[in-house]
């Protein structure tokens, strides 16, 4: 399989194609098993939001967290892992970890969750990242992200993670790519990556978002000589294994 791509396939099938410890870091946002899809119907979402929410297609993907086999396979193919939402299903991992990531969503005074937690395989201290992500309000309003997935996380969050837990030359995997925010962050950081998204609707939107991001970066980096563009060759071509 080629790297630097998003694939529309079951991640279990995809992971089986890679040898042990092929990836340096897995950054995954798996289903939490809390019924997030139950409110994917437009109108007011959970949390008593006053504004009308975006009308996502109602689905049933968040009924259960991944099974034990998923985590076994994930840890087989990756040297380190960052797993969002593990506080909901830690018994399925289950490995002690001193380094949890706390995403402070800066939501203000309401009944939305204040933070989200990620389990990590790193032997370092707990770290916190603060970035507002509350309906129409985002931490970077000048470069506001368009929501294409009901549980989308900001690119800024993944960029922060990769700046601290990845190093140049690393290969990154996201088994539940969703909106492709993690892949965009990896691309911006100059890292190799691969993503899987099983849902055709989410995949189409995420692949479009990722493709546009990569195309824009190519355009921005294309050198010119007296106004004439130069070809970059295979600078952005993904490798395989």
DRENPA-3360 file (N, C-alpha, C; in nm, 2 decimals, always signed):
BEGIN
1 = XXXXXXXX = +0.08/-0.12/+0.00/+0.00/+0.00/+0.00/+0.09/+0.12/+0.00 ~ +0.04/+0.23/-0.07/+0.12/+0.35/-0.08/+0.09/+0.43/+0.05 ~ +0.20/+0.50/+0.10/+0.18/+0.60/+0.21/+0.13/+0.73/+0.15 ~ +0.10/+0.82/+0.25/+0.05/+0.95/+0.22/-0.08/+0.95/+0.14 ~ -0.17/+0.86/+0.19/-0.30/+0.84/+0.13/-0.40/+0.80/+0.23 ~ -0.53/+0.83/+0.20/-0.64/+0.79/+0.28/-0.71/+0.68/+0.21 ~ -0.74/+0.57/+0.27/-0.80/+0.45/+0.21/-0.94/+0.43/+0.26 ~ -1.04/+0.40/+0.18/-1.18/+0.37/+0.21/-1.18/+0.21/+0.24;
9 = XXXXXXXX = -1.15/+0.17/+0.36/-1.15/+0.03/+0.38/-1.15/+0.00/+0.54 ~ -1.18/-0.12/+0.57/-1.18/-0.16/+0.71/-1.03/-0.16/+0.76 ~ -1.01/-0.09/+0.87/-0.87/-0.07/+0.92/-0.81/-0.20/+0.96 ~ -0.89/-0.30/+1.01/-0.84/-0.43/+1.04/-0.77/-0.50/+0.92 ~ -0.84/-0.49/+0.81/-0.79/-0.54/+0.68/-0.66/-0.47/+0.64 ~ -0.66/-0.34/+0.66/-0.55/-0.26/+0.63/-0.42/-0.28/+0.71 ~ -0.45/-0.29/+0.84/-0.33/-0.31/+0.94/-0.27/-0.45/+0.91 ~ -0.34/-0.55/+0.87/-0.28/-0.68/+0.85/-0.18/-0.68/+0.74;
17 = XXXXXXXX = -0.18/-0.58/+0.66/-0.08/-0.57/+0.54/+0.05/-0.52/+0.58 ~ +0.07/-0.48/+0.71/+0.19/-0.41/+0.75/+0.27/-0.50/+0.85 ~ +0.40/-0.50/+0.84/+0.48/-0.59/+0.93/+0.49/-0.52/+1.07 ~ +0.54/-0.60/+1.17/+0.55/-0.55/+1.30/+0.63/-0.42/+1.31 ~ +0.57/-0.33/+1.39/+0.64/-0.20/+1.42/+0.67/-0.12/+1.30 ~ +0.59/-0.13/+1.20/+0.62/-0.05/+1.07/+0.60/+0.10/+1.09 ~ +0.50/+0.13/+1.17/+0.47/+0.27/+1.20/+0.54/+0.32/+1.33 ~ +0.58/+0.44/+1.33/+0.65/+0.50/+1.45/+0.54/+0.54/+1.55;
25 = XXXXXXXX = +0.43/+0.59/+1.50/+0.33/+0.64/+1.59/+0.19/+0.62/+1.53 ~ +0.10/+0.57/+1.61/-0.04/+0.56/+1.58/-0.12/+0.67/+1.66 ~ -0.19/+0.75/+1.59/-0.27/+0.86/+1.65/-0.42/+0.83/+1.61 ~ -0.50/+0.78/+1.70/-0.63/+0.73/+1.66/-0.74/+0.79/+1.74 ~ -0.85/+0.81/+1.68/-0.97/+0.86/+1.74/-1.09/+0.76/+1.71 ~ -1.09/+0.65/+1.79/-1.18/+0.54/+1.76/-1.32/+0.57/+1.82 ~ -1.42/+0.50/+1.79/-1.55/+0.51/+1.85/-1.53/+0.49/+2.00 ~ -1.60/+0.58/+2.08/-1.59/+0.58/+2.22/-1.70/+0.48/+2.28;
33 = XXXXXXXX = -1.80/+0.45/+2.20/-1.91/+0.37/+2.25/-2.01/+0.44/+2.34 ~ -2.02/+0.57/+2.31/-2.11/+0.66/+2.39/-2.23/+0.71/+2.32 ~ -2.25/+0.65/+2.20/-2.37/+0.69/+2.12/-2.36/+0.83/+2.06 ~ -2.24/+0.87/+2.01/-2.23/+1.00/+1.95/-2.32/+1.01/+1.82 ~ -2.34/+0.90/+1.76/-2.42/+0.90/+1.63/-2.56/+0.92/+1.66 ~ -2.61/+0.90/+1.78/-2.75/+0.92/+1.82/-2.80/+1.06/+1.79 ~ -2.71/+1.16/+1.79/-2.76/+1.29/+1.77/-2.72/+1.35/+1.64 ~ -2.68/+1.26/+1.54/-2.64/+1.30/+1.41/-2.77/+1.32/+1.32;
41 = XXXXXXXX = -2.85/+1.41/+1.36/-2.98/+1.42/+1.29/-3.01/+1.57/+1.26 ~ -2.91/+1.66/+1.29/-2.94/+1.80/+1.27/-3.02/+1.85/+1.39 ~ -3.06/+1.98/+1.39/-3.13/+2.03/+1.50/-3.04/+2.05/+1.62 ~ -3.09/+2.05/+1.74/-3.01/+2.07/+1.86/-2.94/+1.94/+1.90 ~ -2.81/+1.95/+1.92/-2.73/+1.83/+1.96/-2.73/+1.82/+2.11 ~ -2.67/+1.71/+2.16/-2.65/+1.70/+2.30/-2.57/+1.81/+2.36 ~ -2.60/+1.85/+2.48/-2.53/+1.96/+2.54/-2.62/+2.09/+2.55 ~ -2.74/+2.08/+2.51/-2.83/+2.19/+2.51/-2.78/+2.32/+2.44;
49 = XXXXXXXX = -2.72/+2.29/+2.32/-2.67/+2.40/+2.24/-2.79/+2.49/+2.19 ~ -2.78/+2.62/+2.20/-2.88/+2.71/+2.15/-2.89/+2.72/+2.00 ~ -2.78/+2.71/+1.94/-2.78/+2.72/+1.79/-2.81/+2.59/+1.73 ~ -2.87/+2.60/+1.61/-2.90/+2.48/+1.53/-2.77/+2.41/+1.48 ~ -2.76/+2.28/+1.50/-2.64/+2.21/+1.47/-2.64/+2.17/+1.32 ~ -2.53/+2.14/+1.27/-2.52/+2.09/+1.13/-2.59/+1.95/+1.12 ~ -2.66/+1.93/+1.01/-2.74/+1.81/+0.99/-2.65/+1.70/+0.93 ~ -2.59/+1.62/+1.02/-2.51/+1.51/+0.97/-2.60/+1.39/+0.95;
57 = XXXXXXXX = -2.56/+1.30/+0.86/-2.64/+1.18/+0.84/-2.64/+1.09/+0.96 ~ -2.75/+1.04/+1.00/-2.76/+0.96/+1.12/-2.70/+0.82/+1.09 ~ -2.61/+0.78/+1.18/-2.54/+0.65/+1.16/-2.53/+0.58/+1.30 ~ -2.48/+0.46/+1.30/-2.47/+0.38/+1.42/-2.33/+0.33/+1.45 ~ -2.23/+0.41/+1.41/-2.09/+0.37/+1.43/-2.04/+0.38/+1.57 ~ -2.11/+0.45/+1.66/-2.06/+0.47/+1.80/-2.13/+0.39/+1.90 ~ -2.17/+0.27/+1.87/-2.24/+0.19/+1.97/-2.15/+0.12/+2.06 ~ -2.03/+0.08/+2.01/-1.93/+0.01/+2.09/-1.79/+0.05/+2.06;
65 = XXXXXXXX = -1.70/+0.05/+2.15/-1.56/+0.08/+2.12/-1.50/-0.04/+2.04 ~ -1.38/-0.03/+1.99/-1.32/-0.14/+1.91/-1.30/-0.26/+2.01 ~ -1.30/-0.38/+1.96/-1.27/-0.50/+2.04/-1.12/-0.51/+2.08 ~ -1.09/-0.60/+2.16/-0.95/-0.62/+2.21/-0.86/-0.65/+2.09 ~ -0.91/-0.72/+1.99/-0.83/-0.76/+1.87/-0.77/-0.63/+1.80 ~ -0.86/-0.53/+1.80/-0.81/-0.41/+1.73/-0.69/-0.35/+1.80 ~ -0.69/-0.34/+1.93/-0.58/-0.28/+2.01/-0.46/-0.37/+2.00 ~ -0.47/-0.50/+2.00/-0.36/-0.59/+1.98/-0.29/-0.57/+1.84;
73 = XXXXXXXX = -0.37/-0.55/+1.74/-0.32/-0.53/+1.61/-0.25/-0.39/+1.59 ~ -0.32/-0.29/+1.65/-0.26/-0.16/+1.65/-0.13/-0.15/+1.71 ~ -0.11/-0.22/+1.83/+0.02/-0.22/+1.90/+0.12/-0.31/+1.83 ~ +0.07/-0.40/+1.75/+0.17/-0.48/+1.67/+0.24/-0.40/+1.57 ~ +0.16/-0.32/+1.50/+0.22/-0.25/+1.38/+0.28/-0.11/+1.41 ~ +0.26/-0.06/+1.54/+0.31/+0.07/+1.57/+0.40/+0.07/+1.70 ~ +0.50/+0.15/+1.70/+0.59/+0.16/+1.81/+0.53/+0.23/+1.93 ~ +0.46/+0.34/+1.90/+0.39/+0.41/+2.01/+0.25/+0.45/+1.96;
81 = XXXXXXXX = +0.17/+0.48/+2.06/+0.03/+0.50/+2.03/-0.03/+0.62/+2.11 ~ -0.12/+0.69/+2.05/-0.20/+0.80/+2.12/-0.34/+0.76/+2.09 ~ -0.42/+0.73/+2.19/-0.56/+0.68/+2.16/-0.66/+0.76/+2.23 ~ -0.74/+0.84/+2.16/-0.84/+0.93/+2.21/-0.96/+0.85/+2.27 ~ -1.01/+0.90/+2.38/-1.13/+0.85/+2.44/-1.11/+0.72/+2.52 ~ -0.98/+0.69/+2.55/-0.95/+0.56/+2.61/-1.01/+0.55/+2.76 ~ -1.04/+0.67/+2.81/-1.10/+0.67/+2.95/-1.24/+0.59/+2.94 ~ -1.30/+0.58/+2.82/-1.43/+0.51/+2.81/-1.41/+0.36/+2.80;
89 = XXXXXXXX = -1.29/+0.32/+2.76/-1.27/+0.17/+2.73/-1.13/+0.12/+2.77 ~ -1.08/+0.18/+2.88/-0.94/+0.15/+2.92/-0.93/+0.00/+2.95 ~ -1.03/-0.07/+2.99/-1.02/-0.22/+3.01/-0.99/-0.30/+2.89 ~ -1.01/-0.24/+2.77/-0.99/-0.31/+2.65/-0.84/-0.29/+2.60 ~ -0.77/-0.20/+2.67/-0.63/-0.19/+2.62/-0.54/-0.30/+2.68 ~ -0.55/-0.33/+2.81/-0.54/-0.24/+2.93/-0.39/-0.23/+2.97 ~ -0.33/-0.12/+2.96/-0.19/-0.10/+3.00/-0.18/+0.03/+3.08 ~ -0.12/+0.03/+3.19/-0.10/+0.16/+3.27/-0.01/+0.26/+3.18;
97 = XXXXXXXX = -0.04/+0.38/+3.20/+0.03/+0.49/+3.13/+0.04/+0.61/+3.22 ~ +0.16/+0.67/+3.24/+0.17/+0.79/+3.31/+0.14/+0.91/+3.23 ~ +0.15/+0.90/+3.09/+0.13/+1.01/+3.00/-0.01/+1.01/+2.94 ~ -0.10/+1.08/+2.99/-0.23/+1.10/+2.93/-0.23/+1.24/+2.87 ~ -0.30/+1.26/+2.76/-0.31/+1.40/+2.70/-0.45/+1.45/+2.74 ~ -0.45/+1.57/+2.78/-0.58/+1.64/+2.82/-0.60/+1.75/+2.71 ~ -0.71/+1.74/+2.64/-0.75/+1.85/+2.55/-0.86/+1.93/+2.62 ~ -0.82/+2.05/+2.66/-0.91/+2.14/+2.73/-0.98/+2.22/+2.62;
105 = XXXXXXXX = -1.11/+2.19/+2.60/-1.19/+2.25/+2.49/-1.24/+2.39/+2.52 ~ -1.21/+2.44/+2.64/-1.24/+2.58/+2.66/-1.38/+2.62/+2.63 ~ -1.47/+2.53/+2.68/-1.61/+2.54/+2.64/-1.70/+2.64/+2.72 ~ -1.64/+2.69/+2.83/-1.72/+2.78/+2.91/-1.82/+2.71/+3.00 ~ -1.92/+2.78/+3.04/-2.01/+2.73/+3.14/-2.13/+2.67/+3.07 ~ -2.12/+2.54/+3.04/-2.24/+2.46/+2.98/-2.22/+2.32/+3.02 ~ -2.30/+2.23/+2.97/-2.29/+2.09/+3.01/-2.23/+2.00/+2.90 ~ -2.16/+2.07/+2.80/-2.07/+1.99/+2.72/-1.95/+1.95/+2.80;
113 = XXXXXXXX = -1.87/+1.85/+2.75/-1.76/+1.80/+2.82/-1.65/+1.91/+2.82 ~ -1.58/+1.93/+2.93/-1.48/+2.03/+2.94/-1.35/+1.99/+2.87 ~ -1.32/+1.86/+2.87/-1.20/+1.80/+2.82/-1.22/+1.67/+2.75 ~ -1.13/+1.63/+2.66/-1.12/+1.49/+2.62/-0.98/+1.44/+2.65 ~ -0.98/+1.31/+2.67/-0.85/+1.24/+2.72/-0.80/+1.14/+2.62 ~ -0.67/+1.14/+2.61/-0.61/+1.04/+2.52/-0.50/+0.96/+2.60 ~ -0.51/+0.83/+2.60/-0.41/+0.74/+2.65/-0.29/+0.74/+2.56 ~ -0.17/+0.74/+2.62/-0.05/+0.73/+2.53/+0.04/+0.62/+2.58;
121 = XXXXXXXX = +0.13/+0.57/+2.50/+0.23/+0.47/+2.54/+0.36/+0.54/+2.59 ~ +0.36/+0.67/+2.60/+0.49/+0.74/+2.63/+0.50/+0.74/+2.78 ~ +0.63/+0.74/+2.83/+0.66/+0.73/+2.97/+0.70/+0.87/+3.02 ~ +0.61/+0.97/+3.00/+0.64/+1.10/+3.04/+0.52/+1.16/+3.11 ~ +0.52/+1.28/+3.15/+0.41/+1.34/+3.23/+0.28/+1.37/+3.15 ~ +0.17/+1.38/+3.23/+0.05/+1.43/+3.17/+0.07/+1.57/+3.11 ~ +0.01/+1.59/+2.99/+0.02/+1.72/+2.92/-0.12/+1.77/+2.88 ~ -0.14/+1.90/+2.88/-0.26/+1.96/+2.84/-0.25/+2.05/+2.72;
129 = XXXXXXXX = -0.35/+2.05/+2.64/-0.35/+2.14/+2.52/-0.49/+2.21/+2.53 ~ -0.49/+2.34/+2.52/-0.61/+2.42/+2.53/-0.64/+2.48/+2.39 ~ -0.76/+2.45/+2.34/-0.80/+2.50/+2.21/-0.95/+2.50/+2.21 ~ -1.01/+2.61/+2.20/-1.16/+2.62/+2.20/-1.22/+2.55/+2.08 ~ -1.32/+2.47/+2.11/-1.39/+2.39/+2.00/-1.53/+2.37/+2.04 ~ -1.61/+2.48/+2.03/-1.74/+2.49/+2.08/-1.84/+2.54/+1.98 ~ -1.90/+2.45/+1.90/-1.99/+2.50/+1.80/-1.92/+2.58/+1.70 ~ -1.97/+2.70/+1.68/-1.91/+2.80/+1.58/-1.79/+2.86/+1.63;
137 = XXXXXXXX = -1.76/+2.85/+1.76/-1.64/+2.91/+1.82/-1.52/+2.81/+1.81 ~ -1.41/+2.86/+1.76/-1.29/+2.78/+1.75/-1.17/+2.86/+1.79 ~ -1.06/+2.78/+1.83/-0.95/+2.85/+1.88/-0.88/+2.94/+1.79 ~ -0.89/+2.92/+1.66/-0.83/+3.00/+1.55/-0.94/+3.04/+1.46 ~ -1.01/+3.15/+1.49/-1.12/+3.20/+1.41/-1.08/+3.25/+1.27 ~ -0.95/+3.29/+1.26/-0.90/+3.35/+1.14/-0.88/+3.23/+1.03 ~ -0.86/+3.11/+1.08/-0.84/+3.00/+0.99/-0.94/+2.89/+1.03 ~ -1.06/+2.93/+1.04/-1.17/+2.84/+1.09/-1.19/+2.72/+1.00;
145 = XXXXXXXX = -1.20/+2.60/+1.07/-1.22/+2.48/+0.99/-1.37/+2.45/+0.97 ~ -1.39/+2.40/+0.85/-1.53/+2.36/+0.81/-1.55/+2.22/+0.87 ~ -1.66/+2.20/+0.94/-1.69/+2.07/+1.00/-1.75/+1.97/+0.90 ~ -1.68/+1.86/+0.88/-1.73/+1.76/+0.79/-1.77/+1.62/+0.86 ~ -1.74/+1.62/+0.99/-1.76/+1.50/+1.06/-1.81/+1.53/+1.20 ~ -1.91/+1.46/+1.26/-1.97/+1.50/+1.39/-1.88/+1.50/+1.50 ~ -1.77/+1.42/+1.50/-1.67/+1.42/+1.61/-1.54/+1.47/+1.57 ~ -1.54/+1.56/+1.47/-1.41/+1.61/+1.41/-1.33/+1.68/+1.52;
153 = XXXXXXXX = -1.20/+1.66/+1.51/-1.10/+1.73/+1.60/-1.02/+1.82/+1.52 ~ -0.97/+1.93/+1.58/-0.90/+2.04/+1.50/-0.76/+1.99/+1.46 ~ -0.72/+2.04/+1.34/-0.59/+2.01/+1.29/-0.48/+2.06/+1.39 ~ -0.51/+2.17/+1.46/-0.42/+2.23/+1.55/-0.39/+2.13/+1.67 ~ -0.48/+2.06/+1.71/-0.46/+1.96/+1.81/-0.36/+1.85/+1.77 ~ -0.38/+1.80/+1.65/-0.29/+1.70/+1.59/-0.15/+1.76/+1.56 ~ -0.15/+1.88/+1.52/-0.02/+1.94/+1.50/+0.06/+1.96/+1.63 ~ -0.01/+1.99/+1.73/+0.05/+2.00/+1.87/+0.11/+1.86/+1.91;
161 = XXXXXXXX = +0.02/+1.76/+1.89/+0.07/+1.62/+1.93/+0.19/+1.58/+1.85 ~ +0.19/+1.60/+1.72/+0.30/+1.56/+1.64/+0.43/+1.63/+1.67 ~ +0.41/+1.76/+1.70/+0.53/+1.84/+1.74/+0.60/+1.79/+1.86 ~ +0.53/+1.72/+1.95/+0.58/+1.67/+2.07/+0.61/+1.52/+2.08 ~ +0.54/+1.44/+2.00/+0.55/+1.30/+2.01/+0.60/+1.23/+1.88 ~ +0.63/+1.31/+1.78/+0.68/+1.25/+1.66/+0.81/+1.32/+1.62 ~ +0.89/+1.26/+1.54/+1.02/+1.32/+1.50/+1.03/+1.31/+1.35 ~ +1.12/+1.39/+1.29/+1.14/+1.38/+1.14/+1.16/+1.24/+1.09;
169 = XXXXXXXX = +1.10/+1.21/+0.98/+1.11/+1.08/+0.93/+1.01/+0.97/+0.98 ~ +0.94/+1.01/+1.08/+0.84/+0.91/+1.13/+0.73/+0.88/+1.04 ~ +0.67/+0.76/+1.05/+0.56/+0.72/+0.97/+0.44/+0.71/+1.07 ~ +0.33/+0.77/+1.03/+0.21/+0.79/+1.12/+0.09/+0.71/+1.06 ~ +0.01/+0.65/+1.15/-0.11/+0.58/+1.10/-0.23/+0.63/+1.18 ~ -0.34/+0.65/+1.12/-0.47/+0.68/+1.18/-0.57/+0.58/+1.13 ~ -0.62/+0.49/+1.21/-0.71/+0.39/+1.16/-0.85/+0.43/+1.15 ~ -0.89/+0.54/+1.21/-1.02/+0.60/+1.20/-1.01/+0.74/+1.17;
177 = XXXXXXXX = -0.98/+0.77/+1.04/-0.94/+0.90/+1.00/-1.05/+1.01/+1.01 ~ -1.17/+0.97/+0.99/-1.28/+1.06/+1.00/-1.28/+1.18/+0.91 ~ -1.24/+1.30/+0.96/-1.23/+1.42/+0.88/-1.09/+1.44/+0.82 ~ -1.00/+1.35/+0.85/-0.86/+1.36/+0.80/-0.78/+1.47/+0.87 ~ -0.82/+1.52/+0.98/-0.74/+1.63/+1.05/-0.60/+1.58/+1.09 ~ -0.59/+1.46/+1.13/-0.46/+1.40/+1.17/-0.37/+1.39/+1.05 ~ -0.43/+1.35/+0.94/-0.34/+1.33/+0.82/-0.30/+1.47/+0.76 ~ -0.38/+1.57/+0.77/-0.34/+1.70/+0.73/-0.23/+1.75/+0.82;
185 = XXXXXXXX = -0.24/+1.73/+0.95/-0.13/+1.77/+1.04/+0.00/+1.70/+1.01 ~ -0.01/+1.57/+0.98/+0.11/+1.50/+0.94/+0.17/+1.55/+0.82 ~ +0.09/+1.58/+0.72/+0.14/+1.63/+0.59/+0.21/+1.77/+0.61 ~ +0.15/+1.85/+0.69/+0.21/+1.98/+0.72/+0.34/+1.97/+0.79 ~ +0.35/+1.86/+0.87/+0.48/+1.84/+0.95/+0.58/+1.77/+0.87 ~ +0.55/+1.73/+0.74/+0.65/+1.67/+0.66/+0.67/+1.52/+0.69 ~ +0.57/+1.46/+0.76/+0.58/+1.32/+0.80/+0.50/+1.23/+0.70 ~ +0.54/+1.10/+0.69/+0.47/+1.01/+0.61/+0.35/+0.96/+0.69;
193 = XXXXXXXX = +0.24/+0.92/+0.62/+0.12/+0.88/+0.69/+0.04/+0.79/+0.61 ~ -0.05/+0.73/+0.67/-0.16/+0.65/+0.61/-0.28/+0.66/+0.69 ~ -0.40/+0.66/+0.63/-0.52/+0.67/+0.71/-0.63/+0.57/+0.65 ~ -0.72/+0.52/+0.73/-0.83/+0.44/+0.69/-0.96/+0.50/+0.74 ~ -1.06/+0.50/+0.65/-1.19/+0.54/+0.69/-1.29/+0.45/+0.62 ~ -1.37/+0.37/+0.70/-1.46/+0.27/+0.64/-1.59/+0.33/+0.59 ~ -1.63/+0.44/+0.64/-1.76/+0.49/+0.59/-1.74/+0.57/+0.46 ~ -1.82/+0.53/+0.36/-1.80/+0.60/+0.22/-1.83/+0.75/+0.23;
201 = XXXXXXXX = -1.93/+0.79/+0.30/-1.96/+0.93/+0.30/-1.85/+1.01/+0.37 ~ -1.81/+0.97/+0.49/-1.70/+1.04/+0.56/-1.57/+1.03/+0.47 ~ -1.54/+0.92/+0.41/-1.42/+0.90/+0.33/-1.42/+1.01/+0.22 ~ -1.53/+1.02/+0.15/-1.53/+1.11/+0.03/-1.50/+1.25/+0.07 ~ -1.57/+1.30/+0.18/-1.54/+1.43/+0.23/-1.40/+1.45/+0.28 ~ -1.35/+1.35/+0.35/-1.22/+1.36/+0.41/-1.11/+1.36/+0.30 ~ -1.13/+1.27/+0.20/-1.03/+1.26/+0.10/-1.02/+1.39/+0.01 ~ -1.14/+1.45/-0.01/-1.14/+1.58/-0.08/-1.07/+1.68/+0.00;
209 = XXXXXXXX = -1.09/+1.69/+0.13/-1.02/+1.78/+0.22/-0.87/+1.76/+0.22 ~ -0.83/+1.64/+0.23/-0.69/+1.61/+0.23/-0.62/+1.64/+0.10 ~ -0.69/+1.60/-0.01/-0.64/+1.63/-0.15/-0.62/+1.78/-0.17 ~ -0.72/+1.85/-0.13/-0.71/+2.00/-0.15/-0.60/+2.06/-0.07 ~ -0.58/+2.01/+0.05/-0.47/+2.05/+0.14/-0.33/+2.02/+0.08 ~ -0.31/+1.90/+0.03/-0.19/+1.86/-0.03/-0.16/+1.94/-0.16 ~ -0.27/+1.96/-0.24/-0.25/+2.04/-0.36/-0.21/+2.18/-0.34 ~ -0.27/+2.24/-0.23/-0.24/+2.38/-0.20/-0.10/+2.39/-0.15;
217 = XXXXXXXX = -0.05/+2.29/-0.07/+0.09/+2.30/-0.03/+0.19/+2.29/-0.14 ~ +0.15/+2.20/-0.24/+0.23/+2.19/-0.36/+0.25/+2.33/-0.43 ~ +0.13/+2.39/-0.44/+0.13/+2.52/-0.51/+0.21/+2.62/-0.44 ~ +0.20/+2.62/-0.30/+0.27/+2.72/-0.22/+0.42/+2.70/-0.23 ~ +0.47/+2.57/-0.25/+0.61/+2.54/-0.25/+0.67/+2.54/-0.38 ~ +0.59/+2.55/-0.49/+0.65/+2.55/-0.62/+0.73/+2.67/-0.65 ~ +0.86/+2.65/-0.67/+0.95/+2.77/-0.70/+0.92/+2.83/-0.83 ~ +0.95/+2.95/-0.85/+0.94/+3.02/-0.98/+1.07/+3.09/-1.02;
225 = XXXXXXXX = +1.09/+3.10/-1.15/+1.21/+3.17/-1.20/+1.15/+3.28/-1.29 ~ +1.15/+3.40/-1.25/+1.10/+3.51/-1.33/+0.96/+3.48/-1.37 ~ +0.88/+3.43/-1.27/+0.74/+3.40/-1.30/+0.71/+3.27/-1.36 ~ +0.81/+3.19/-1.40/+0.78/+3.06/-1.46/+0.79/+2.95/-1.36 ~ +0.68/+2.86/-1.35/+0.68/+2.76/-1.25/+0.78/+2.65/-1.29 ~ +0.84/+2.59/-1.19/+0.93/+2.47/-1.21/+0.86/+2.35/-1.16 ~ +0.88/+2.24/-1.23/+0.82/+2.11/-1.19/+0.89/+2.05/-1.07 ~ +0.81/+1.99/-0.97/+0.87/+1.94/-0.85/+0.90/+1.79/-0.86;
233 = XXXXXXXX = +0.88/+1.73/-0.97/+0.91/+1.59/-0.98/+0.83/+1.51/-0.88 ~ +0.89/+1.42/-0.81/+0.82/+1.32/-0.72/+0.83/+1.37/-0.57 ~ +0.85/+1.50/-0.55/+0.87/+1.55/-0.42/+0.76/+1.51/-0.32 ~ +0.63/+1.50/-0.37/+0.52/+1.47/-0.29/+0.46/+1.33/-0.31 ~ +0.54/+1.25/-0.38/+0.49/+1.11/-0.40/+0.51/+1.02/-0.28 ~ +0.40/+0.95/-0.24/+0.41/+0.86/-0.13/+0.49/+0.73/-0.16 ~ +0.55/+0.68/-0.06/+0.63/+0.56/-0.08/+0.55/+0.44/-0.04 ~ +0.59/+0.32/-0.06/+0.52/+0.20/-0.02/+0.61/+0.12/+0.07;
241 = X = +0.58/-0.01/+0.09/+0.67/-0.09/+0.17/+0.68/-0.23/+0.10;
% end
